[in-house]
Amino acid sequence: MSAAQRVVIIGWDCAPPQLVLDQWLSDMPNLKSLVDGGVAGRLRSCDPPITVPAWTCMMSSLNPGQLGFYGFRNRKPGSYDGWIANASAVKHPRVWDLLGLAGRRTCMINVPQTYPVKPVNGILVSSFLTPDTTCRYTYPDGLGAQLDTIADGYMIDVDGYRTGDKQWLLDEIYRMTDKRFKVSKALMQVEEWDFFMMVEMGPDRLGHGFWKYCDPAHPKYEAGNRFESAMYDYYLHLDEQLGEFIRLAGDNAAVLVVSDHGGKAMQGSFAMNDWLIEQGLLCLNQPIRERTRFTPEMVAWDRTTAWAWGGYYGHVFINVEGREPEGIVPQERYDEVREDLIARIEGIADDRGRVMANRVLRPEETYSGPHVKEAPDLMIYLDDLNWRVAQDVGNEALHTFDTEIGPDDSVHDYHGMIAGRVPGAKQLDLSGGAHLMDIAPTVLELLGEPIPRWMEGRSLL
């Protein structure tokens, strides 16, 4: 048994290990102190590697097939529409719920999928799916006013972070991060807690906004640009804050720094629905000649076999008879149609004609649990996640180098990072690899609490 009396998790959303651990660690003295006294390595994300469901997979130790959501947006059964997975979608206990039942005090700040807020044994400040700070975004209710006083106006997220005004964006990311640090530091000192967790969204917003300025391998990189060190400088700023968290945690606390997934340069964006139209698998009511947001209303469903939703990965759905409102693919032909789709997708080439390293995931092979049938029929990773999937229709070309949602420089990657040190002789062991579902059982063992049999991860101690 470890000697940890308290556990601290500092989350850096989207922090890429190839930069933070491989390139910048020697310039980050506080993170390096954790690594020197403990361990660091890659942390495999869930499928898909995206904030929702990743943080909930991490803190529940369950895969999306158990949780019932596969991204921010999920399909409503029996319809062509979707729903957003906020905290109301989370039906399974997360580690702070289990600790609360055991009488342990918890303090959570900005952990994704915590809005709408639910009671906890301690305090909770919800995350970026919160509409704004006029909503009930804390537990207990009155905490919001205190946060505004501490931070001179608390800030949940950077609104409109996909923008061309990069100086404004950089200033806003720092402003948000510093306000969150002030609040986290204050609550860490005045609240009684056994488990403390804070997630900072700044690294994610920074990567999507500034990767092309900082990475010479990015197709849009320009040497000598004014933001060339923006990402490096920001992570050094995070490291300064980490030092204060380590100090406040004390010698008897285990401290872990984790990210939910990684990031890397976006090589391009591929118009999946336009491609399905070219393949004769998606039919619209009328031709669309300029880029237009894809909606169910524009589709001639009686002539459509499949359609897609986009993002850093793709969701492809088959228009199945008896399942979709206007399905045309007979149930007995489902496997045949799906295998044909897989073969076609695996053959998609980039803008230069090179067949990309495309991965197509079948849900029954990827997930387990009662909600597997609610998953997309196929999950698509284009060129090993280097290319983004676009869902708009009417694009001038299948291959583009911008996005329909605004400026975006990076995509997600399979591995986030973990760095941590625990008190006592027993340390974390990453020699067998680490998955983000291993974090919750590790926290429970550190605090001497039983690990439920239904958890899918393993303790890393």
HULINTA-V545962 format. One record per backbone hydrogen bond with DSSP energy under -1.0 kcal/mol. CO is the residue of the C=O (numbers start at 1). NH is the residue of the N-H. E is the energy in kcal/mol with one decimal. If there is no record, write none. Layout:
co/nh/e
CO/NH/E
CO/NH/E
This chain:
co/nh/e
6/254/-2.6
7/196/-2.7
8/256/-2.7
9/198/-2.2
10/258/-2.1
11/200/-3.2
12/15/-2.1
16/19/-1.3
16/20/-2.6
17/21/-1.5
17/22/-1.8
19/23/-1.2
19/24/-2.6
24/27/-1.8
25/28/-1.9
28/32/-2.8
29/33/-1.6
30/34/-1.4
31/35/-2.2
32/36/-3.1
33/37/-1.6
39/420/-2.4
41/418/-2.1
43/416/-2.9
44/436/-2.7
48/50/-1.7
50/54/-2.4
51/55/-2.0
53/57/-2.6
54/58/-2.4
55/59/-2.1
56/60/-1.6
57/61/-1.8
58/440/-1.2
59/95/-2.3
61/456/-3.1
63/66/-1.7
63/67/-1.8
64/68/-3.5
65/371/-2.2
72/85/-2.5
74/83/-2.7
76/79/-1.5
81/76/-2.6
83/74/-2.5
84/86/-1.3
86/89/-1.9
87/90/-1.3
94/97/-1.3
94/98/-1.8
95/99/-2.4
96/100/-2.2
97/101/-2.1
98/102/-1.2
99/104/-3.0
100/103/-1.7
105/194/-3.3
105/195/-1.8
106/123/-2.0
107/197/-2.6
108/125/-2.4
109/199/-2.2
115/87/-3.0
120/122/-1.8
121/106/-2.2
123/108/-2.0
124/139/-2.5
125/110/-2.9
127/130/-2.1
132/135/-1.5
135/137/-1.4
137/126/-2.9
139/124/-2.4
140/143/-1.6
143/147/-2.1
144/148/-2.2
145/149/-1.6
146/150/-2.6
147/151/-2.8
148/153/-2.2
161/163/-1.5
164/166/-1.6
165/169/-2.1
166/170/-2.7
167/171/-2.3
168/172/-2.4
169/173/-2.4
170/174/-2.1
171/175/-2.2
172/176/-2.8
173/177/-2.6
174/178/-2.7
175/179/-2.0
176/180/-2.5
177/181/-2.3
178/182/-2.2
179/183/-2.2
180/184/-3.0
181/185/-3.0
182/186/-2.1
183/187/-2.7
184/188/-2.3
185/189/-1.1
186/190/-1.9
187/191/-2.1
194/7/-2.4
195/107/-2.3
196/9/-2.6
197/109/-2.6
198/11/-3.7
200/13/-2.0
201/205/-2.0
202/206/-2.8
203/207/-2.4
204/208/-2.2
205/209/-1.4
206/210/-2.4
207/211/-1.5
208/409/-2.4
210/213/-1.1
211/215/-1.7
215/218/-2.2
218/221/-1.9
222/225/-1.3
225/228/-1.5
227/230/-1.9
229/233/-2.9
230/234/-1.9
231/235/-2.2
232/236/-1.8
233/237/-1.6
234/238/-2.3
235/239/-2.1
236/240/-1.6
237/241/-1.6
238/242/-2.5
239/243/-1.9
240/244/-1.0
241/245/-1.9
242/246/-2.7
243/247/-2.0
244/248/-2.5
245/249/-2.2
246/250/-1.3
250/253/-1.4
252/5/-3.1
252/6/-1.1
254/8/-3.1
255/421/-2.0
256/10/-2.9
257/419/-2.2
258/12/-2.7
262/413/-1.5
264/411/-2.7
268/388/-2.8
269/400/-2.9
270/272/-1.4
270/390/-3.3
271/275/-1.9
272/276/-2.3
273/277/-2.0
274/278/-2.2
275/279/-2.1
276/281/-2.6
276/282/-1.1
277/280/-1.5
281/305/-3.0
281/306/-2.0
283/300/-2.7
292/393/-2.4
295/298/-1.3
296/299/-1.6
298/285/-2.5
299/301/-1.3
300/303/-2.0
301/304/-1.1
305/319/-2.9
307/317/-2.9
309/315/-2.2
311/389/-2.7
314/380/-2.9
315/309/-2.5
316/378/-1.7
317/307/-2.0
318/320/-1.8
319/328/-1.9
319/329/-2.6
320/323/-1.5
320/324/-2.5
324/327/-1.6
329/321/-2.7
330/333/-1.8
331/334/-1.3
333/337/-2.8
334/338/-2.7
335/339/-2.6
336/340/-1.9
337/341/-2.2
338/342/-2.5
339/343/-2.2
340/344/-2.1
341/345/-2.8
342/346/-2.7
345/348/-1.8
348/356/-1.9
350/353/-1.8
354/350/-2.7
356/358/-2.0
357/384/-1.9
359/381/-2.9
361/379/-2.0
362/365/-1.3
362/366/-1.0
363/367/-2.9
369/372/-1.2
371/374/-1.6
372/375/-1.7
378/316/-2.5
379/361/-3.1
380/314/-2.4
381/359/-2.7
382/387/-1.8
383/386/-1.6
386/267/-2.6
388/270/-2.7
389/311/-2.9
390/272/-1.9
393/292/-2.8
398/271/-2.7
400/269/-2.8
409/266/-2.4
411/264/-1.9
413/262/-1.7
414/45/-3.1
416/43/-2.0
417/259/-1.9
418/41/-2.4
419/257/-3.2
420/39/-2.2
421/255/-2.3
430/433/-2.1
434/44/-2.9
435/438/-2.7
436/439/-1.4
438/442/-1.5
439/443/-2.4
440/444/-2.2
441/445/-2.3
442/446/-2.5
443/447/-1.7
444/449/-3.0
445/448/-1.5
452/455/-1.3
460/429/-3.3
